[in-house]
Amino acid sequence: GNSVTQMEGPVTLSEEAFLTINCTYTATGYPSLFWYVQYPGEGLQLLLKATKADDKGSNKGFEATYRKETTSFHLEKGSVQVSDSAVYFCALLRSNDYKLSFGAGTTVTVRA
Amino acid sequence: KAGVTQTPRYLIKTRGQQVTLSCSPISGHRSVSWYQQTPGQGLQFLFEYFSETQRNKGNFPGRFSGRQFSNSRSEMNVSTLELGDSALYLCASSLEGMTNEQFFGPGTRLTVL
């Protein structure tokens, strides 16, 4: 079936550290891939997306590349800030029935 | 432009009761989707409504139902509540459907005692 697996947290980093959150997927067809972020007490916000293989999504210093050969969509940021503390969700939009499937979420805490 | 609003923000019910949650999408958005978020199961898709019709449905029992009104506002109903229904229920709206960017509301926190 279609599913998303992302690295378990929590992840704790110091400011200016490099962040990577791994995300791999299984899917039939050609799904679109997303990263959403959820700040404390808020709903989800779309962080970035990629709709086809080799696309790179980027926003707010975060990047992720749609790698079909490794079925991955890892999220990276070169220098995190305290304000990046949040829960990050990798998600997949199935191309056959347009259902959105989410990973379990990774809690990231950035310390000053 | 106002974001997606959900009411109420918090709700406490007892087992066996029913509950109705409301979602007002961003003006001009015609698609509304609902999700359940729990620590154990994560985020799971419930259903999507477009032009007052359910267009897509996740794997939830029939106790979970919804509807959409002509102004695109949507309600979700859960009947015969169970303890396991305690969750954050998120609503998302988009222009035309799931291929468009989803804008999420802050959620309704339902606690079933």
Boltz contact constraints between the chains, C-beta under 6 A:
constraints:
  - contact:
      token1: [A, 42]
      token2: [B, 106]
      max_distance: 6.0
  - contact:
      token1: [A, 43]
      token2: [B, 90]
      max_distance: 6.0
  - contact:
      token1: [A, 43]
      token2: [B, 104]
      max_distance: 6.0
  - contact:
      token1: [A, 43]
      token2: [B, 105]
      max_distance: 6.0
  - contact:
      token1: [A, 43]
      token2: [B, 106]
      max_distance: 6.0
  - contact:
      token1: [A, 43]
      token2: [B, 107]
      max_distance: 6.0
  - contact:
      token1: [A, 44]
      token2: [B, 104]
      max_distance: 6.0
  - contact:
      token1: [A, 46]
      token2: [B, 101]
      max_distance: 6.0
  - contact:
      token1: [A, 93]
      token2: [B, 98]
      max_distance: 6.0
  - contact:
      token1: [A, 98]
      token2: [B, 98]
      max_distance: 6.0
  - contact:
      token1: [A, 99]
      token2: [B, 45]
      max_distance: 6.0
  - contact:
      token1: [A, 100]
      token2: [B, 45]
      max_distance: 6.0
  - contact:
      token1: [A, 102]
      token2: [B, 42]
      max_distance: 6.0
  - contact:
      token1: [A, 102]
      token2: [B, 43]
      max_distance: 6.0
  - contact:
      token1: [A, 104]
      token2: [B, 42]
      max_distance: 6.0
